[in-house]
Amino acid sequence: MQSSQNRISAVVGILLLASLVAAQVPVNPNASPAKAGANRLTGGGSTFVYPLMSKWASVYHQKTKVQVNYQSIGSGGGIKQFSAGTLDFGATDGPMTEDELKLANSPVLHIPVTMGAVVVTYNIPGLEKPLNLSGPTISKLFLGEVKKWNDAVVAAENPGVTLPDKGVVIVHRSDGSGTTYIFSEYLSKTSPDWQPKVGVGKSLNWPAGIGAKGNEGVAAQVMRTPGAIGYVELLYAQQSKMHVASVKNQAGEFVAPVPDAVTSAAEGLKEIPDDLRMSITDSPGKGAYPVSGIVWVLARPEMKDRATASAVKAFLTWVLSDEGQAYAVPMNYSKLPASLLDKARAKVALIK
């Protein structure tokens, strides 16, 4: 009875996470882009960054009286609405593709604002010790090839752990998702079976499993489904004390998802492209958490309304300031490394 009550409380906690954070600043889902005067900005996209974006919006509103309404609609939805001109800025944890950039009809800036971990979370009753999982094993689980938790493939990576003879239930995103992009990109790099069968993208044709909307939807579904496995942004798992796996990196280490391990992944970058569309999954850095990703704000270098352009530029300048970046780590995101932060600030300077 107690475990059932805890599970119900955890699910409720996940569902309330977004509203509790967002309650600090009113959000109007029908808001239009900012008009002259720019006392209000409308952004939208990534659910991955929603808790941190809501915190930024709250603090910024207190400092400047500018209201930043951020709609947590998924990276795919954010890209579509930004391209359609219904948002002042978008946010995505999967960079826009060349085809998506063409549909935007004007140049788009990719501005990194934070980084974070996509975690593999699971609900195996009675199992307290964290699981170790490699890319090929995670791939087999999400392809539906591993049917039971005590399968030899899982057991080989978890010596000394008693795994139950219980069915695996896959939970994945049903909406366009940058979290899915990061997760699938990692699996494509580490598993020879993933790329030809599923591939990389914000929306995928999943061979098995239950779909749920948003990070909060996946987390809630995993919590109420014994035997389930899913993938979410770290904060959504930590909010309800969900179990998360340590994942094998290029150095052969099983690494837990913590902010410093994400920073290590970014520090493994050998080159940073001019457009800042880059990947930090499966980074070669020692101690790097391999399912790490960047969150970009999407903005136009030239906007029709100068007041809106000035307001977007001012908000992003503050987000990338030392003060703005200081909010990341306490919420289990990672600050941008100095080399990337400087380039992100240079992109913001192009907005006019």
C-alpha positions as CSV (number, residue, x, y, z in Angstrom):
1,M,0.0,0.0,0.0
2,Q,2.8,2.4,0.9
3,S,4.6,1.8,-2.4
4,S,1.4,2.5,-4.3
5,Q,0.9,5.7,-2.4
6,N,4.5,6.8,-3.1
7,R,4.0,6.0,-6.8
8,I,0.8,8.1,-6.9
9,S,2.5,11.0,-5.1
10,A,5.5,10.8,-7.5
11,V,3.2,10.9,-10.6
12,V,1.3,13.9,-9.2
13,G,4.7,15.6,-8.5
14,I,5.8,15.2,-12.1
15,L,2.5,16.5,-13.5
16,L,2.7,19.5,-11.2
17,L,6.4,20.2,-11.9
18,A,5.8,22.4,-14.9
19,S,2.9,24.3,-13.3
20,L,4.7,24.9,-10.1
21,V,7.7,26.4,-11.9
22,A,5.6,28.3,-14.4
23,A,3.3,29.7,-11.8
24,Q,5.9,32.3,-11.1
25,V,5.1,34.0,-14.4
26,P,1.6,33.8,-16.0
27,V,1.6,32.0,-19.4
28,N,-1.0,32.7,-22.0
29,P,-1.0,29.8,-24.5
30,N,-2.8,32.0,-27.1
31,A,-0.3,34.9,-26.8
32,S,0.8,36.6,-30.0
33,P,4.4,37.7,-30.7
34,A,5.4,40.9,-29.0
35,K,4.2,44.2,-30.4
36,A,5.8,47.6,-30.2
37,G,6.8,48.4,-26.6
38,A,7.9,44.8,-26.1
39,N,6.8,44.4,-22.5
40,R,5.9,40.8,-23.3
41,L,7.7,38.1,-25.3
42,T,6.4,34.8,-26.5
43,G,8.6,31.8,-26.8
44,G,8.0,28.1,-27.1
45,G,9.4,24.7,-27.8
46,S,11.6,22.3,-25.8
47,T,10.0,20.6,-22.8
48,F,13.6,19.7,-21.8
49,V,14.5,23.3,-21.0
50,Y,11.0,24.3,-19.7
51,P,11.8,24.3,-15.9
52,L,14.9,26.4,-16.4
53,M,13.3,28.7,-19.0
54,S,10.4,29.3,-16.5
55,K,12.9,30.2,-13.8
56,W,14.7,32.6,-16.1
57,A,11.4,34.1,-17.1
58,S,10.4,34.6,-13.5
59,V,13.6,36.2,-12.4
60,Y,13.8,38.4,-15.5
61,H,10.2,39.6,-15.0
62,Q,11.1,40.6,-11.4
63,K,14.1,42.5,-12.7
64,T,12.7,44.2,-15.8
65,K,8.9,43.9,-15.7
66,V,9.1,42.2,-19.1
67,Q,6.9,39.2,-19.2
68,V,8.3,36.2,-21.1
69,N,5.6,33.6,-21.9
70,Y,7.2,30.2,-22.7
71,Q,5.0,27.4,-24.1
72,S,6.3,23.9,-23.4
73,I,5.1,22.3,-26.7
74,G,8.1,20.2,-27.6
75,S,11.0,21.1,-29.9
76,G,9.2,20.1,-33.0
77,G,6.2,22.3,-32.2
78,G,8.6,25.2,-31.3
79,I,10.4,25.0,-34.6
80,K,7.1,24.9,-36.5
81,Q,5.6,27.9,-34.7
82,F,8.8,29.9,-34.8
83,S,9.1,29.3,-38.5
84,A,5.4,30.3,-38.9
85,G,6.1,33.6,-37.1
86,T,3.8,33.0,-34.2
87,L,6.7,33.0,-31.6
88,D,9.3,35.7,-30.9
89,F,11.8,32.9,-30.2
90,G,11.9,29.2,-30.3
91,A,13.8,26.6,-28.2
92,T,15.0,23.2,-29.3
93,D,17.4,20.5,-28.1
94,G,17.7,19.1,-31.6
95,P,19.1,21.6,-34.2
96,M,17.0,22.6,-37.1
97,T,17.6,20.5,-40.2
98,E,18.4,22.0,-43.6
99,D,14.9,21.4,-44.7
100,E,13.5,23.1,-41.6
101,L,15.8,26.1,-42.2
102,K,14.4,26.5,-45.7
103,L,10.9,26.5,-44.4
104,A,11.8,29.3,-42.0
105,N,12.0,31.7,-45.0
106,S,14.7,33.9,-43.4
107,P,18.0,33.3,-41.6
108,V,17.8,31.7,-38.2
109,L,20.4,31.9,-35.3
110,H,21.1,28.8,-33.2
111,I,22.0,30.2,-29.8
112,P,23.1,27.7,-27.1
113,V,21.7,28.6,-23.7
114,T,22.3,25.5,-21.6
115,M,23.1,21.8,-21.6
116,G,21.6,18.8,-19.9
117,A,21.4,15.1,-19.6
118,V,18.8,12.8,-21.1
119,V,18.4,9.9,-18.6
120,V,17.3,6.4,-19.0
121,T,14.7,5.9,-16.3
122,Y,13.0,2.7,-15.3
123,N,10.4,1.2,-12.9
124,I,11.6,-2.2,-11.6
125,P,9.8,-2.9,-8.3
126,G,12.2,-4.1,-5.6
127,L,15.4,-3.1,-7.5
128,E,17.3,-0.4,-5.6
129,K,20.8,-0.6,-7.1
130,P,21.2,1.6,-10.2
131,L,21.5,-0.2,-13.4
132,N,24.4,0.0,-15.8
133,L,23.5,0.1,-19.4
134,S,25.5,0.4,-22.6
135,G,24.3,1.9,-25.9
136,P,23.8,-1.4,-27.6
137,T,21.8,-2.7,-24.7
138,I,19.6,0.4,-24.5
139,S,19.0,0.0,-28.2
140,K,17.9,-3.7,-27.8
141,L,15.6,-2.7,-25.0
142,F,13.9,0.1,-27.1
143,L,13.8,-2.0,-30.2
144,G,11.7,-4.5,-28.3
145,E,14.4,-7.2,-28.7
146,V,14.9,-7.6,-24.9
147,K,11.6,-8.8,-23.5
148,K,12.5,-9.5,-19.9
149,W,14.5,-7.6,-17.4
150,N,16.6,-10.7,-16.5
151,D,17.7,-11.1,-20.1
152,A,21.4,-12.1,-20.3
153,V,22.2,-8.9,-22.2
154,V,21.1,-6.8,-19.2
155,A,22.5,-9.2,-16.6
156,A,26.0,-9.1,-18.2
157,E,26.3,-5.4,-17.5
158,N,25.0,-5.7,-14.0
159,P,26.9,-8.5,-12.2
160,G,25.7,-9.2,-8.7
161,V,22.3,-7.6,-9.3
162,T,19.3,-9.8,-9.1
163,L,17.0,-8.9,-12.0
164,P,13.4,-10.0,-12.0
165,D,11.7,-12.2,-14.5
166,K,9.4,-9.3,-15.5
167,G,8.4,-7.9,-18.9
168,V,9.9,-4.7,-20.3
169,V,7.5,-2.0,-21.2
170,I,8.9,0.7,-23.5
171,V,7.7,4.3,-23.1
172,H,8.7,6.9,-25.7
173,R,7.7,10.4,-26.8
174,S,4.6,10.8,-29.0
175,D,5.3,14.4,-30.0
176,G,8.2,16.0,-31.9
177,S,11.0,16.1,-29.3
178,G,14.5,17.4,-29.0
179,T,14.9,14.9,-26.1
180,T,14.1,12.1,-28.6
181,Y,16.7,13.7,-31.0
182,I,19.5,13.5,-28.4
183,F,18.5,10.0,-27.3
184,S,18.3,8.6,-30.8
185,E,21.5,10.3,-31.9
186,Y,23.4,8.6,-29.1
187,L,21.9,5.2,-30.0
188,S,22.8,5.7,-33.7
189,K,26.4,6.4,-32.7
190,T,26.7,3.4,-30.4
191,S,24.5,0.7,-31.8
192,P,24.9,-0.8,-35.3
193,D,21.2,-1.9,-35.3
194,W,19.6,1.5,-34.3
195,Q,20.4,3.6,-37.4
196,P,19.0,1.3,-40.1
197,K,15.9,0.3,-38.0
198,V,14.9,3.7,-36.4
199,G,17.5,6.4,-37.1
200,V,17.8,9.9,-35.7
201,G,15.1,12.5,-35.5
202,K,12.7,14.5,-33.3
203,S,9.9,12.2,-34.4
204,L,10.5,8.5,-35.0
205,N,8.6,5.5,-36.2
206,W,9.0,3.4,-33.0
207,P,8.9,-0.4,-33.4
208,A,7.4,-0.9,-30.0
209,G,6.1,0.8,-26.9
210,I,3.7,3.3,-25.5
211,G,3.8,7.0,-26.6
212,A,3.5,9.9,-24.1
213,K,3.5,13.6,-24.7
214,G,6.3,15.7,-23.2
215,N,9.0,14.8,-20.7
216,E,6.4,15.0,-18.0
217,G,4.1,12.5,-19.9
218,V,6.9,10.0,-20.3
219,A,8.0,10.3,-16.6
220,A,4.4,9.9,-15.4
221,Q,3.8,6.8,-17.6
222,V,7.0,5.1,-16.4
223,M,6.2,5.8,-12.8
224,R,2.8,4.2,-13.0
225,T,3.9,1.2,-15.1
226,P,5.8,-1.6,-13.4
227,G,8.5,-2.9,-15.7
228,A,8.6,0.3,-17.7
229,I,11.7,2.0,-19.2
230,G,11.7,5.5,-20.8
231,Y,13.9,8.5,-21.4
232,V,13.5,12.0,-20.0
233,E,15.5,15.2,-19.1
234,L,17.2,14.7,-15.7
235,L,15.2,17.2,-13.6
236,Y,11.9,15.3,-14.5
237,A,13.4,12.1,-13.1
238,Q,14.9,13.8,-10.0
239,Q,11.6,15.6,-9.2
240,S,10.0,12.3,-8.3
241,K,13.1,10.3,-7.3
242,M,12.9,8.0,-10.2
243,H,15.6,5.4,-10.8
244,V,18.1,6.4,-13.6
245,A,20.8,4.2,-15.3
246,S,24.5,4.9,-15.5
247,V,25.4,4.8,-19.2
248,K,28.6,3.6,-20.8
249,N,30.7,6.2,-22.5
250,Q,33.5,6.0,-25.1
251,A,36.1,5.6,-22.4
252,G,34.3,2.4,-21.2
253,E,33.0,4.1,-18.0
254,F,29.5,3.7,-16.7
255,V,28.7,7.4,-15.8
256,A,25.8,8.7,-13.8
257,P,23.9,11.8,-15.2
258,V,25.2,14.7,-13.3
259,P,25.9,18.3,-14.5
260,D,29.7,18.0,-14.3
261,A,29.6,14.9,-16.5
262,V,27.6,16.9,-19.1
263,T,30.2,19.7,-19.0
264,S,32.9,17.0,-19.5
265,A,31.0,15.9,-22.6
266,A,31.0,19.5,-24.0
267,E,34.7,19.9,-23.2
268,G,35.4,16.9,-25.5
269,L,34.4,19.0,-28.5
270,K,37.3,19.3,-30.9
271,E,35.7,21.9,-33.2
272,I,32.7,24.3,-32.8
273,P,31.0,25.0,-36.2
274,D,30.2,28.6,-37.1
275,D,26.5,28.0,-37.0
276,L,26.8,26.4,-33.5
277,R,24.8,23.3,-34.6
278,M,26.8,20.6,-32.9
279,S,26.5,17.4,-31.0
280,I,27.9,16.4,-27.6
281,T,26.5,12.8,-27.6
282,D,29.0,10.0,-27.1
283,S,31.7,12.5,-26.4
284,P,35.3,11.0,-26.0
285,G,35.9,13.0,-22.8
286,K,36.9,11.0,-19.7
287,G,34.0,11.2,-17.2
288,A,31.6,12.4,-19.9
289,Y,28.0,11.4,-19.6
290,P,27.3,10.2,-23.2
291,V,23.5,11.1,-23.6
292,S,24.1,14.8,-23.2
293,G,22.7,17.6,-25.3
294,I,22.6,21.3,-26.0
295,V,19.5,23.5,-25.9
296,W,19.4,26.3,-28.5
297,V,17.2,29.3,-28.6
298,L,16.1,30.1,-32.1
299,A,16.1,33.7,-33.1
300,R,16.1,35.8,-36.3
301,P,19.0,38.2,-36.8
302,E,16.6,40.6,-38.4
303,M,13.1,41.1,-37.0
304,K,10.4,43.3,-38.4
305,D,9.7,45.0,-35.2
306,R,12.7,46.8,-33.6
307,A,11.2,46.9,-30.1
308,T,10.7,43.1,-30.2
309,A,14.2,42.6,-31.5
310,S,15.6,44.7,-28.7
311,A,13.6,42.8,-26.1
312,V,14.6,39.4,-27.4
313,K,18.2,40.6,-27.5
314,A,18.1,42.0,-24.0
315,F,16.5,38.8,-22.6
316,L,19.1,36.5,-24.2
317,T,21.9,38.7,-23.2
318,W,20.8,38.3,-19.6
319,V,20.3,34.5,-19.9
320,L,23.9,34.2,-21.2
321,S,25.3,36.5,-18.5
322,D,27.0,35.1,-15.4
323,E,23.9,35.8,-13.4
324,G,21.6,34.0,-15.8
325,Q,23.9,31.0,-16.2
326,A,24.1,30.6,-12.4
327,Y,20.6,29.3,-12.3
328,A,21.4,26.3,-14.5
329,V,23.4,24.0,-12.1
330,P,21.1,24.2,-9.1
331,M,18.4,22.9,-11.4
332,N,20.7,20.1,-12.7
333,Y,21.4,21.7,-16.1
334,S,25.0,22.5,-17.0
335,K,26.5,25.9,-17.6
336,L,28.0,26.4,-21.1
337,P,31.8,26.1,-21.2
338,A,33.6,29.4,-21.8
339,S,34.5,28.7,-25.4
340,L,30.9,28.1,-26.4
341,L,29.4,30.8,-24.2
342,D,31.5,33.4,-26.0
343,K,30.3,32.2,-29.3
344,A,26.7,32.2,-28.1
345,R,27.0,35.8,-26.9
346,A,28.4,36.8,-30.3
347,K,25.2,35.3,-32.0
348,V,23.0,37.3,-29.7
349,A,24.8,40.5,-30.7
350,L,23.7,39.9,-34.3
351,I,20.0,40.4,-33.5
352,K,18.7,43.7,-34.7
